[in-house]
Amino acid sequence: MAQEIKEALLYDFNYNFFVANTMMANVRNVE
């Protein structure tokens, strides 16, 4: 159970990191 929670948190973190990077890249392209 703990392992599943760790994997879920890691997935959420990686997804949020990817979204943040994509948004930052879009902001740079707009300027």
C-alpha positions in Angstrom: 0.0 0.0 0.0 2.7 2.5 0.9 4.5 1.7 -2.3 1.4 2.5 -4.3 1.0 5.8 -2.6 4.7 6.6 -3.2 4.3 5.8 -6.9 1.1 7.9 -7.1 2.8 10.9 -5.5 5.8 10.6 -7.7 3.5 10.4 -10.8 1.6 13.5 -9.7 4.9 15.4 -9.0 6.3 14.5 -12.5 3.0 15.4 -14.2 2.9 18.8 -12.4 6.6 19.4 -13.2 5.9 18.7 -16.9 2.9 21.0 -17.0 4.9 23.8 -15.3 7.7 23.4 -17.8 5.3 23.5 -20.7 3.6 26.6 -19.4 6.9 28.4 -18.9 8.0 27.4 -22.4 4.8 28.9 -23.8 5.3 32.1 -21.8 8.8 32.5 -23.3 7.5 31.9 -26.8 4.8 34.5 -26.4 7.3 37.2 -25.3 
